Amino acid sequence: MINPFRTLAIAVALSIVIASLAMPANANETYSSTPVLGGNGGGSFNGYCGRREVMTGIVGRTGAWLDAIAPLCAGYGHGPRFDPPRRGPWTGGGGGGSASQECPSNAAVRGWEIGRVRHNGFVVGYVRLICLSLDTGAETRNGQRFGGQGFIADADVMTYRCPAGQVAVGVYGHSGAFIDNAGLLCDTPSLIFGRPTTR
């Protein structure tokens, strides 16, 4: 005879296993994200860095706006410094020219200034990284735009940061031939690396 309680217990256990396999590499109880800015087109994307990595820059293609984007991801090796960054998941189209922007040594992306521009609605015009040193806790803002250099009204520019104590671990939003909208995925570096950090 089938024990209904045992059957229920097996079903619950399987659902927990399946849910854990579907979680992103850096997901834990502190996982969060910033709002997106841009338009309503494109299909959804989630570009996570790998397990035990944080976002230390961005790479992609830009012209009058953001054509494509991917996070630059790095983790700690055996020493106190980050390993050389690698390119994370890529999304967007093939227009524009190659571009990249990185944080200073041993710093991770804490947030960004993001501007949108009109193009068949709105698309992401540019982003400008805000970086956080994991040694000192000092915050720096990159002086150059990653993306289009055209005019963007003040009303179409926002600054978003990961919550206190967190840094970026990837990007998400919607994309097609361009980056339609984008936001940052965030997590706690001390939990990712298993060691204390300044914030």
Disulfide bonds with the S-S distance in Angstrom:
Cys49-Cys73 2.12
Cys103-Cys131 2.03
Cys162-Cys186 2.13
